[in-house]
Amino acid sequence: MRALGRCGLPESFEINGNTYRLTKSVKHDFFAATGFYADGAGKKAVLKMGRTACFLKLPMRWVGRFLCRREIRFYKKLQDLPNVPRLLGTVGDTGFVHEYVEGRPLAKNKPVPDGFFGKLQELLEELHRRGMAYVDTNKPENILLGDDGLPHLIDFQISWDWAFFRRRMQREDFYHVLKHKSRLRPDELTEDELNRVNHKSWLIRLHRTITKPYFFVRRRMFRRLRDTGRLLPEGSK
């Protein structure tokens, strides 16, 4: 199930004359593997490599190339924003490297500063003005509170910029942000925002109806594969 099969992330790579070495593998799922790296001066970077391994004997490297190029396209659209990490280069034909954001992801019981969610909504509004929907705001680990106090977005793998269905996805971007706000800063939630949080769209209800049994089966399958030694722990992420 791992994107790189039995292989792991490269131990090192070189970009712009700097050699970066692997410090930690943080994720390895079906579509991609992600790791943290640092150069000799301690400058950190993130490498994300799309799928290269076959699946059921079918070649899947084309999927890794497609996802890599697609995500690079989104990053390039946003390179002038201080809330999106800078692209540094590519590794092979399925990997790209971006700056490491100093900070931490949103997490339950970890406070965020006043006005954080207002700035996050402004960031999303700017993405929307540029013809994008982020799509993945439901995952708190993709929203970082930077050491600079600003919200930062990472992981544009499923972002969307086609006109079809884009407005609907943009509305869902804000819905999930308000869900996080209701948990982490309910004191800043307005009455109108509270009403929007309590009103789930048909798309949200459909998504949960479909994904709930999927993730139930997925968790049981991965647990069995790990118990039999056919899947490493990080492969379930």
N, C-alpha and C positions, 0 to 999 in steps of 0.2 A: 504493500500500500504506500510505501515511502516514495516521494517524488524522485529521488536519486537512486532508488533501488538499494542495493547493498552498500553503495558508496556513501560516504559522508561529504560534508562541505570541504572545499579545498583548505589545506592547512595554511596557505598563504596565497597572495596574489599581488600584482604590482599595478599601480595606477599613477600616472603623472610622475614617474620616477620614485614614488614612495612604495615601500613594501609593507603590506598589512598582514598580520598574523592572527589566526583564529584564537579568540579568547573564550568564546562560549557559543555552543549551538543552542538556539532558543526555540526552534520550531522545525518540525519535519513532518509534513502531512502529505496528502495525495497530490496536491498541485504544486507545492513549493517547499523549499527548505530555507531557513533564515538563520544567520549567525552574526555575532558581534566580533569585530576585529579591531586591532590597534596597530599603529605604525611604531617605529623606533622612538619617536618623540612622545608617544602616549596619545596621539590623536586617534579618536575612535571613529569607526565607520560600520555600516550595516550592509551585508551582502544578502541578497535574496535571489535564489536560483530556482527557475521554473522546472517543471517536470522533464526528465530525460529518460526515465526508465519505461520499458514496455509495460503494458497492462493486458493480461490474458493473451500474451504473445503478440499484441498489436502495438506497432510503433506509436509512441506518444510524445516524442521530442518536439513535434510540430506544435503541440499544445503548449509546451514550455516556452517555445520561441514566440508564439502568438501572445501569451499572457505577459511575457517580459516586455515585448514591444508596446503592447497596449498600456501597461502600467507606466512605462517610461513616457509615453505620450501625455498622460495625465500630469505627471510630475513636471514635465516641461511647460505645461500650461500655467503652472503655479510657481515657477522659480523665483519670481520677484516678490513673493509673499514671505514675511519673516516667520510665518507659522507652519511652513512646509519645508522639510529638509532639502538641502541642495543635492543634486545629482553629482556624483564624482566620476562615474564611468561605467563600463560594462566588463563582465567576466564571461568569456565564452559566448555562446549564442543564446543562452537562456538566463544569464545572470546580470544584475545591475547593482550598483553600489550607491548608497546615499549617506549623507552625514548622520552621525548619531546625535539624537536630541537629549541633552541633559535634562532630566526630570523624571516624572513617574506617571504611569497610567492612572486614570480614574479608578477608584476602588471604594468599596463600602466602608464606612466609618473613618475615611480619611478626608478631612475637610479641604475645601477649595476656597480661595480668597474671594472677597466681595467682587461682584461684577464679572467673575470668570465666565459664567454662562452667557452673559450679554455679549462678551467678546467672541465667544464661540459661535453664537448666532450670527454675528457680523461676519465672521470668517466664512460660514456656510453661505450667507447671502452673496458674498463675493464670488464663491465657487459657482453659485447659481447664475450670477450675472455673466459668467464666462461660459455658460452653456453646459454646465456639469451638474450631476447629482452625485453626492458622495456615496450614498446607499448603505454604508456600514457603520452608522452612528450607534446602532444598537449594541455594538461591542465596546465596552468601556476601555478595553486594553488598546484600542486604536486612537483614543483621545488622550493626549498627554498634557499634564500640567508641567510646563517647562520651568526650569530654575529662574527664567526671566519673568515668571508669573503669567505668561501668555498660554492660551490653548494652542496645541500643535496637533496636526493630523498626520498620520502615517497609514500606509497600506491602502493603496488605491486599486487593488486587484479587481474588485467588483464594481467600481465606480462606473458611471454611465454618462455618455454625452450624445447619444442619438436622440433625435427629437421624439421618437416614439416612446411614450410612457414616461418621459423625463419629468414633466411637471408633477405627476403623481409621486414619483420617487423623491423629488425635492421636498414635497410636503412631508413625506415620511422621515426625511432627514431631521426636520424640526421636531416631529413627534417624539423621536427617540431621545433627542437632546433634552426635551422637557421631562421625559421619564427620569433621566439621570438627575436633572435639576430637582425634581420632586423628592428624590432620595437623599441627595447630598446638600442641597440648599433650599429646603421647603420654605424657609423664611423669606426668600426672594421671589417665590412663585406668586404671580398675580392671579386674581380670580378667573380671568379669561384663560390663562395658561393652565390652571387646574382643570377647567372644563375641557380643554383640549386633551389633556392627559387622560381624563376619564372617558373620553370618547374614542374608542378604537375603530379605525377605518376597516372597511371590508377587506382591504389588502392585508392588514395586520392580522385580522382574524383568520383569513385564508392561510397565510404563512404559518401561523401557529398550529392550525389544524393539520397541515401537511408535515411540518417539521417535527412535531412532538413525537409521533410514532417512529419517524426516521431516526431521530437521535436516540430514542429508547433502544431500537434494534442495533444501531451503530455502537452504542456503549457496551451492550452485551457481547457483540461480535468481537470488539477490540479486547474486552476483558478475557474472552476465551483464547484469542490469539496470543495475548501476553502470557496467560497461564501455561500455554503449551510451548512457549518459547519461540513462536513464529513471528512475533512482533516486538520490537524494542519499545520501552515506555514512551520515548519521545515520538514514536510513530503514531500515537493516538491523538496528538494535539491537532 
